Amino acid sequence: MRGNQLKLILLLVFFASCSSSKTLADTTKPVKNKNTAQQSSPASKDSAIAAKTTKIPAEEVFKTNLPEIKREFRGAWIASVANINWPSKTNLTVDQQKAEAISMLDMLKDNNFNAVIFQVRPSADALYTSNIEPWSYFLTGETGKAPYPNYDPLQFWIEEAHKRGLELHVWLNPYRAHHANGGSPNGLSMVNKLSDIVIRLKNGMYWFDPADPKTQGHVSNVVKDIVQRYDIDAVHFDDYFYPYATYNRGADFPDHKTWNAYISSGGTLSRADWRRDNVNKFVERIYKEIHAEKSYVRFGISPFGIWKPGYPEGITGSSQYDELYADAKLWLNKGWVDYFSPQLYWTIDAKGQGFEALLNWWQSENTMKRHLWPGLNTVEVRSSDRPTEIKNQIDISRQILKNDAGEIHWSIAGLTKNANMLPTLKNGPYKEKALIPRSPWLNAVSLQTPTLFMTDNGTSVQANWSVKNSKDVFQWVLFTQYNGIWETEILTMDQLSREIPKYREGKTLNAVAIKAIDRLGNESDYLAKKIK
């Protein structure tokens, strides 16, 4: 019995001792020592520094009201036909061609333009690698002759334009088969290869018959080929459909073969309506085929500025409806374009062709709410002060078009021929960069919210950003806030970092935010972080 009692006493002492040790361990606090940091291992020091510089506390991400980004389409036509703009001559070397192109693109970027309308098919020929049509005479001085050393001009223009944040629209003339300034047609010319659907006009031009199904199929194949193979932003047609009457010296267009075939098959339309119907069906077809191939590639047309005399009241001049058999009003009414750029090449005060009256009328016909960006005659509008006239036309366009403003300048030469043109635009309406207006009727893949990493470098902050679906990014918008005021900067797709001063002109950097922009101008959500 006593043995059992002794065992019990020893057990109680043991448990009491354990409990006492546990209590002491739980309640004893470590003593702060000023030498603790010196005793830390190098590895732990590096970890602490890394955590301090790269980990952004969650509370630094915040919600805010960012300023609205300025939007306006600012394009310039670059014509290759007859070597109007590029290349300036047919005998330039490849390096000279590239140097001219880069000079033009740099000029547009530096003056806050955002789009190039580049003529790649002036007359059934190609300023790009094609298995359908021959190399252009205007590139090398001989139809079918490749540049040497060989390169693809269109691919070059696309890459260089996109590097600078400029859209590249390919401009094609759909029905012109050969230009009078393009030398004599040779065996590689489409004039000879497709002679059964080509008509020679009295001024030396050759024209595809718009009524022939082979014409429509051929041009459709050309457009689809470009859309499929090149990273373009839009396809663009100008004002040439059936040719202007002067091209055939006033004689009617000689489409007897297709007209007689139509009548023989029981056709009931008048000849004029039949011609318009040919073009209408073709425009609708091209619009649908482009979007079936790539939904984000837009289709734009730049028709003659007057639909018919008397529309609106008081307008006089040529009728594209009756002369070119182009019912441009119908295309706009039907929404068979993504942007529409009537060539309003007259002054604001022109009698019979007033710029403002015509733009207002076209706007009233824009029932499908497509982009309406007028073409401006920057080269030779009849004004004693051309730069001021163009500036005033831009101001009027903004008043009429409001948040969907824009214009295209005919042509890039008009921006440089007059010494005051670019300064007037850069110091006035084009003082700030602008994004293109959105195209909400076109489907787009939603951009994810970017990530934003910031490192404090003492007098500056190093900001780096990215997004998962980076292939869909065309531009970035960087927002910086100094003394509570946000500022915006539009950056090209390859700009993924920026060293931002913490102090500037007596102001302190408070926050940074970033947004991604897709090629249709759509914005991602933003990520904003405060500067501690």
C-alpha distance (Angstrom), angle and dihedral (degrees) to the residues before:
residue distance angle dihedral
M1 . . .
R2 3.81 . .
G3 3.79 88.4 .
N4 3.74 91.0 55.6
Q5 3.80 91.2 47.8
L6 3.82 90.7 51.1
K7 3.79 90.6 51.8
L8 3.80 90.5 49.8
I9 3.83 91.9 51.9
L10 3.80 92.0 49.5
L11 3.84 91.4 50.6
L12 3.84 91.6 50.5
V13 3.81 90.8 50.9
F14 3.84 90.5 49.6
F15 3.84 94.3 51.3
A16 3.79 91.8 45.8
S17 3.80 89.6 53.3
C18 3.85 92.4 50.5
S19 3.79 92.2 48.5
S20 3.77 91.3 50.1
S21 3.83 91.5 51.4
K22 3.82 92.5 49.2
T23 3.79 92.7 49.9
L24 3.77 90.6 49.9
A25 3.80 91.6 49.8
D26 3.82 92.2 48.6
T27 3.77 96.6 48.0
T28 3.77 101.9 37.9
K29 3.85 111.3 102.0
P30 3.80 122.2 -154.5
V31 3.79 112.9 -108.3
K32 3.79 115.4 -119.5
N33 3.77 111.2 -116.8
K34 3.80 123.9 -166.2
N35 3.79 88.7 -145.3
T36 3.83 94.7 55.8
A37 3.83 93.2 100.8
Q38 3.78 90.9 50.6
Q39 3.77 89.7 53.1
S40 3.85 93.7 52.5
S41 3.79 117.2 108.8
P42 3.85 119.6 -108.9
A43 3.80 89.5 -115.0
S44 3.80 92.5 56.8
K45 3.82 90.5 48.2
D46 3.82 91.6 53.2
S47 3.80 90.4 48.5
A48 3.77 91.6 51.8
I49 3.82 92.7 49.2
A50 3.82 92.1 47.4
A51 3.78 91.5 49.6
K52 3.80 90.8 49.8
T53 3.84 95.8 50.0
T54 3.81 103.6 37.1
K55 3.81 106.5 30.7
I56 3.78 111.5 83.0
P57 3.82 112.4 -157.2
A58 3.79 112.1 -117.7
E59 3.80 92.3 -120.4
E60 3.83 90.5 64.8
V61 3.82 90.3 71.2
F62 3.80 107.2 82.4
K63 3.77 144.5 166.5
T64 3.78 119.8 -113.0
N65 3.78 144.2 156.0
L66 3.78 107.7 -98.4
P67 3.82 120.0 -160.7
E68 3.79 118.3 -99.9
I69 3.80 113.2 -98.2
K70 3.81 115.4 -118.2
R71 3.81 113.2 -111.4
E72 3.79 130.7 -166.0
F73 3.79 134.6 135.0
R74 3.81 110.4 -120.7
G75 3.78 112.9 179.6
A76 3.78 138.9 162.0
W77 3.80 129.1 -157.5
I78 3.81 115.8 -126.9
A79 3.81 108.9 -164.7
S80 3.79 123.8 -158.1
V81 3.81 97.3 178.7
A82 3.82 110.8 108.2
N83 3.84 86.2 -1.6
I84 3.80 89.7 -81.8
N85 3.82 94.7 155.9
W86 3.81 113.4 -12.4
P87 2.91 131.3 55.4
S88 3.79 91.3 15.7
K89 3.83 90.7 -152.7
T90 3.78 137.0 17.5
N91 3.80 94.2 -125.9
L92 3.81 100.8 57.2
T93 3.79 118.6 128.1
V94 3.79 118.2 -116.7
D95 3.81 90.3 -105.2
Q96 3.81 90.5 51.8
Q97 3.81 90.7 49.3
K98 3.80 90.6 51.2
A99 3.80 92.6 46.5
E100 3.81 91.0 52.9
A101 3.80 91.2 49.1
I102 3.82 93.5 49.0
S103 3.80 91.3 48.1
M104 3.82 90.8 53.9
L105 3.81 93.7 45.9
D106 3.80 92.8 47.5
M107 3.78 90.1 50.4
L108 3.81 91.6 52.0
K109 3.79 93.2 46.5
D110 3.81 93.6 47.0
N111 3.81 90.6 51.9
N112 3.81 94.3 49.4
F113 3.80 100.2 -106.6
N114 3.80 116.2 148.8
A115 3.83 107.2 -165.3
V116 3.80 142.6 47.2
I117 3.82 123.4 -157.6
F118 3.80 100.5 -157.9
Q119 3.82 121.1 -170.7
V120 3.82 107.2 -131.7
R121 3.82 99.1 161.1
P122 3.80 111.9 37.7
S123 3.83 96.3 163.2
A124 3.81 118.7 -4.0
D125 3.79 89.7 -54.6
A126 3.78 135.8 101.0
L127 3.78 139.7 -119.0
Y128 3.79 86.5 -170.0
T129 3.80 137.8 54.9
S130 3.82 106.6 -72.4
N131 3.77 137.2 169.2
I132 3.81 90.3 -167.5
E133 3.81 104.6 54.3
P134 3.82 134.4 20.6
W135 3.79 129.4 -100.8
S136 3.80 110.5 -83.7
Y137 3.80 122.2 -97.5
F138 3.81 87.3 -138.1
L139 3.80 90.6 63.5
T140 3.80 101.8 49.5
G141 3.81 107.1 4.8
E142 3.79 93.3 -108.3
T143 3.80 128.6 74.6
G144 3.79 109.2 -115.8
K145 3.81 95.9 14.1
A146 3.81 113.2 128.7
P147 3.80 121.3 -138.5
Y148 3.80 115.1 -98.9
P149 2.91 121.7 -105.6
N150 3.77 84.2 30.2
Y151 3.79 119.1 -116.2
D152 3.78 137.2 150.2
P153 3.83 109.6 -108.1
L154 3.81 94.1 -165.8
Q155 3.80 92.7 51.6
F156 3.80 89.1 48.6
W157 3.80 92.3 50.5
I158 3.83 92.1 47.7
E159 3.79 94.1 51.0
E160 3.79 95.0 44.5
A161 3.82 93.2 45.1
H162 3.80 93.4 49.8
K163 3.81 91.4 47.8
R164 3.79 86.5 61.3
G165 3.80 96.5 45.2
L166 3.81 92.8 -105.5
E167 3.79 124.3 136.3
L168 3.80 116.7 -127.7
H169 3.82 116.3 -141.5
V170 3.81 116.8 -173.8
W171 3.78 111.6 -135.7
L172 3.81 117.0 -152.8
N173 3.76 130.9 -179.9
P174 3.82 101.0 -141.6
Y175 3.83 104.1 -161.4
R176 3.81 108.3 24.4
A177 3.82 107.8 104.6
H178 3.80 99.5 -179.4
H179 3.80 134.6 3.6
A180 3.80 121.1 -138.0
N181 3.82 89.4 -126.7
G182 3.79 92.5 53.5
G183 3.79 98.9 86.4
S184 3.80 123.9 -111.2
P185 3.82 115.7 -38.8
N186 3.79 110.2 -102.6
G187 3.78 133.1 -166.0
L188 3.81 92.3 -78.0
S189 3.81 94.3 51.0
M190 3.80 117.5 109.1
V191 3.82 86.6 -130.0
N192 3.81 86.8 74.0
K193 3.79 99.7 29.1
L194 3.83 92.6 53.7
S195 3.80 99.1 26.0
D196 3.81 92.3 143.4
I197 3.83 92.2 68.4
V198 3.82 99.5 33.5
I199 3.82 124.6 95.0
R200 3.81 125.3 -161.5
L201 3.80 114.4 -135.7
K202 3.79 125.5 -150.5
N203 3.82 94.7 -108.8
G204 3.82 92.1 59.4
M205 3.80 96.5 -97.2
Y206 3.80 122.2 127.6
W207 3.80 120.0 -142.5
F208 3.79 134.2 -167.9
D209 3.79 112.4 -125.9
P210 3.83 103.2 -110.8
A211 3.82 90.8 -154.4
D212 3.79 95.2 59.7
P213 3.83 113.7 97.6
K214 3.82 87.8 -143.8
T215 3.81 89.6 60.7
Q216 3.77 92.2 50.7
G217 3.80 92.3 46.4
H218 3.80 93.4 47.4
V219 3.81 95.2 50.4
S220 3.80 90.3 43.3
N221 3.82 89.4 55.4
V222 3.81 91.0 49.5
V223 3.80 92.1 52.2
K224 3.81 94.6 45.2
D225 3.80 91.0 48.2
I226 3.81 91.8 55.9
V227 3.80 93.7 43.9
Q228 3.80 92.0 49.6
R229 3.80 98.0 46.7
Y230 3.79 105.6 34.5
D231 3.79 133.9 61.0
I232 3.80 93.9 -127.3
D233 3.79 127.5 155.4
A234 3.81 99.9 -146.2
V235 3.80 147.1 -4.6
H236 3.80 116.3 -126.9
F237 3.83 133.1 -163.0
D238 3.81 122.7 -170.5
D239 3.82 131.1 -150.1
Y240 3.83 99.7 -71.8
F241 3.81 112.7 106.2
Y242 3.79 113.9 129.3
P243 3.83 101.6 7.1
Y244 3.78 125.5 -94.3
A245 3.82 111.6 -94.0
T246 3.82 92.5 -114.4
Y247 3.81 89.2 63.7
N248 3.80 88.5 69.3
R249 3.81 93.6 33.9
G250 3.78 92.2 -108.1
A251 3.79 96.3 -52.1
D252 3.80 119.3 128.2
F253 3.79 117.3 -94.8
P254 3.84 106.1 -89.9
D255 3.80 100.3 -126.7
H256 3.83 94.7 136.3
K257 3.79 94.2 134.0
T258 3.80 97.0 58.5
W259 3.80 93.8 35.2
N260 3.81 92.4 54.4
A261 3.80 90.1 46.9
Y262 3.80 89.5 52.9
I263 3.80 93.3 49.9
S264 3.81 91.5 45.9
S265 3.78 90.0 54.2
G266 3.82 90.8 56.3
G267 3.80 99.8 -94.4
T268 3.80 114.6 169.7
L269 3.81 104.6 -172.9
S270 3.78 121.6 106.6
R271 3.80 113.9 -105.9
A272 3.80 91.8 -105.4
D273 3.82 93.5 48.6
W274 3.80 90.0 45.4
R275 3.81 90.7 54.6
R276 3.79 91.8 48.5
D277 3.80 90.2 47.6
N278 3.82 90.0 54.4
V279 3.79 91.0 55.1
N280 3.80 94.1 41.6
K281 3.79 92.5 54.9
F282 3.79 90.6 46.3
V283 3.83 94.1 51.5
E284 3.80 92.1 48.6
R285 3.81 90.6 47.6
I286 3.81 94.3 51.2
Y287 3.82 92.1 47.6
K288 3.79 92.7 52.4
E289 3.81 95.1 42.2
I290 3.80 93.2 52.1
H291 3.81 92.5 52.5
A292 3.79 92.7 43.7
E293 3.79 87.8 58.8
K294 3.82 99.7 40.0
S295 3.78 118.9 0.7
Y296 3.81 93.9 -157.6
V297 3.82 96.6 54.2
R298 3.79 107.1 98.1
F299 3.79 129.0 -146.3
G300 3.78 119.8 -138.9
I301 3.80 133.4 -179.1
S302 3.80 127.5 -164.9
P303 3.81 105.7 -161.0
F304 3.78 128.8 -178.3
G305 3.79 107.2 -74.9
I306 3.82 97.9 -115.5
W307 3.79 120.7 64.2
K308 3.81 94.6 -171.7
P309 3.81 132.9 -22.4
G310 3.79 108.9 -92.3
Y311 3.83 94.0 35.6
P312 2.95 98.7 134.1
E313 3.78 104.1 16.0
G314 3.78 112.9 -90.1
I315 3.81 96.0 26.6
T316 3.80 114.9 130.3
G317 3.80 133.5 178.6
S318 3.79 139.1 70.6
S319 3.79 122.3 -8.6
Q320 3.77 115.2 -135.4
Y321 3.81 87.6 -171.3
D322 3.82 91.6 61.7
E323 3.82 102.3 28.0
L324 3.81 104.8 35.2
Y325 3.82 94.1 26.2
A326 3.80 86.4 -129.7
D327 3.80 113.9 144.7
A328 3.80 92.2 -165.9
K329 3.81 92.3 163.9
L330 3.82 89.3 61.0
W331 3.82 92.5 52.4
L332 3.78 90.3 52.4
N333 3.82 92.7 44.2
K334 3.82 90.7 50.5
G335 3.82 95.1 45.0
W336 3.82 93.5 -122.9
V337 3.80 88.8 146.2
D338 3.78 133.9 56.9
Y339 3.77 92.4 -151.4
F340 3.78 131.5 15.4
S341 3.80 123.0 -158.3
P342 3.80 112.6 -177.1
Q343 3.78 110.3 -164.1
L344 3.80 101.0 -114.4
Y345 3.78 95.2 178.8
W346 3.81 97.8 161.6
T347 3.79 132.4 93.5
I348 3.78 124.2 -97.1
D349 3.81 91.7 -107.8
A350 3.84 97.2 40.4
K351 3.80 111.4 138.4
G352 3.78 110.7 -123.1
Q353 3.82 95.3 5.2
G354 3.80 105.1 52.1
F355 3.80 112.1 175.3
E356 3.81 96.0 -140.2
A357 3.82 95.5 45.2
L358 3.80 92.3 51.1
L359 3.80 94.6 46.2
N360 3.80 90.9 48.9
W361 3.80 89.9 51.2
W362 3.79 94.4 49.7
Q363 3.80 88.7 47.6
S364 3.81 89.8 54.1
E365 3.83 88.5 54.5
N366 3.81 93.3 50.0
T367 3.80 92.7 98.8
M368 3.83 94.6 152.9
K369 3.82 91.4 53.1
R370 3.78 96.4 -122.7
H371 3.80 121.4 161.7
L372 3.81 111.7 -76.3
W373 3.80 109.7 -164.2
P374 3.83 113.5 164.3
G375 3.79 123.2 -138.3
L376 3.82 111.5 -120.2
N377 3.80 124.0 -152.6
T378 3.80 95.7 -131.0
V379 3.83 91.7 159.0
E380 3.78 101.2 56.9
V381 3.80 114.9 -4.6
R382 3.82 104.7 156.9
S383 3.78 100.6 -107.6
S384 3.80 132.6 120.9
D385 3.82 88.2 -136.9
R386 3.78 104.0 37.9
P387 3.85 97.9 174.9
T388 3.80 92.4 53.0
E389 3.81 91.1 46.0
I390 3.82 91.5 52.8
K391 3.80 91.6 45.4
N392 3.81 90.3 51.4
Q393 3.82 90.9 48.8
I394 3.81 89.3 53.9
D395 3.81 89.7 50.1
I396 3.82 91.0 51.2
S397 3.80 91.1 47.3
R398 3.80 90.0 53.6
Q399 3.79 91.4 50.8
I400 3.82 92.0 50.9
L401 3.80 100.1 37.3
K402 3.82 97.1 35.7
N403 3.83 111.2 179.3
D404 3.81 93.5 8.6
A405 3.79 98.0 55.2
G406 3.78 126.0 149.6
E407 3.77 146.2 127.3
I408 3.80 142.7 -163.0
H409 3.80 120.9 -133.9
W410 3.79 120.8 -136.9
S411 2.88 99.3 -120.5
I412 3.77 144.5 -6.4
A413 3.81 87.0 -128.2
G414 3.80 89.0 64.4
L415 3.78 89.4 63.1
T416 3.81 93.1 58.2
K417 3.82 105.8 28.3
N418 3.80 91.7 72.5
A419 3.81 112.4 54.9
N420 3.81 92.2 -148.2
M421 3.81 98.2 48.6
L422 3.80 101.0 84.3
P423 3.83 95.2 39.1
T424 3.82 89.6 50.4
L425 3.80 91.3 52.4
K426 3.81 97.1 39.3
N427 3.81 93.5 48.2
G428 3.79 92.3 41.4
P429 3.81 130.8 29.0
Y430 3.83 95.0 -2.0
K431 3.79 96.6 47.4
E432 3.80 91.8 119.6
K433 3.78 131.0 38.9
A434 3.80 116.7 -105.5
L435 3.78 137.7 -159.3
I436 3.79 118.8 -127.9
P437 3.83 113.9 -99.6
R438 3.81 115.4 -96.4
S439 3.83 122.4 -101.2
P440 3.83 101.0 -143.7
W441 3.83 94.5 178.5
L442 3.82 90.7 65.1
N443 3.79 122.0 81.9
A444 3.79 116.9 -116.9
V445 3.80 136.7 177.1
S446 3.81 109.2 -110.9
L447 3.79 113.5 -114.0
Q448 3.78 117.1 -128.2
T449 3.80 121.4 -123.5
P450 3.81 109.4 -87.8
T451 3.78 123.8 -119.5
L452 3.80 117.8 -122.1
F453 3.80 125.4 -158.8
M454 3.79 122.4 -173.6
T455 3.79 131.9 -170.3
D456 3.80 122.6 -167.2
N457 3.81 108.5 -130.8
G458 3.78 95.7 177.8
T459 3.80 104.0 -107.8
S460 3.81 93.1 27.5
V461 3.78 142.9 29.5
Q462 3.80 120.5 -127.4
A463 3.81 107.7 -142.6
N464 3.81 121.7 -166.7
W465 3.79 125.6 178.5
S466 3.79 141.0 179.1
V467 3.79 142.2 161.9
K468 3.79 131.7 -145.6
N469 3.81 98.2 -122.9
S470 3.81 92.7 47.1
K471 3.84 92.9 153.9
D472 3.81 88.1 71.7
V473 3.82 93.8 54.0
F474 3.80 118.1 102.8
Q475 3.81 99.7 167.6
W476 3.80 143.1 -3.5
V477 3.77 130.7 -135.8
L478 3.81 115.2 -147.4
F479 3.80 118.0 -160.5
T480 3.81 121.3 -162.6
Q481 3.79 123.8 -176.4
Y482 3.81 120.7 -151.2
N483 3.81 119.2 -178.5
G484 3.80 89.4 -14.5
I485 3.83 95.8 -52.4
W486 3.81 119.3 115.6
E487 3.80 121.6 -138.7
T488 3.82 125.5 -170.3
E489 3.78 133.5 -146.2
I490 3.82 126.7 -175.2
L491 3.81 112.0 -141.7
T492 3.79 133.8 -171.0
M493 3.80 121.6 -105.9
D494 3.81 94.5 -101.2
Q495 3.81 95.2 53.4
L496 3.80 102.8 99.2
S497 3.78 102.6 156.7
R498 3.78 142.4 35.5
E499 3.80 135.2 -173.2
I500 3.79 103.8 -136.4
P501 3.84 121.5 -162.9
K502 3.81 113.4 -123.0
Y503 3.79 90.9 -149.5
R504 3.79 125.6 35.9
E505 3.79 131.0 166.6
G506 3.78 90.6 -15.8
K507 3.80 92.9 -50.3
T508 3.81 128.8 115.5
L509 3.79 126.0 -133.3
N510 3.82 109.0 -117.8
A511 3.81 104.8 171.0
V512 3.80 147.5 -6.1
A513 3.82 129.0 -147.2
I514 3.80 135.1 180.0
K515 3.82 136.8 -159.6
A516 3.79 131.6 -175.8
I517 3.82 120.3 -135.9
D518 3.81 123.7 -156.1
R519 3.81 126.1 -145.6
L520 3.82 91.7 -92.3
G521 3.79 91.9 55.6
N522 3.81 95.0 -104.6
E523 3.80 116.6 148.4
S524 3.79 128.7 -135.0
D525 3.79 120.5 -139.3
Y526 3.78 112.1 -84.1
L527 3.80 132.8 -115.6
A528 3.80 115.3 -148.2
K529 3.80 128.2 -173.9
K530 3.78 131.5 -173.5
I531 3.76 122.2 -127.6
K532 3.81 111.2 -124.8
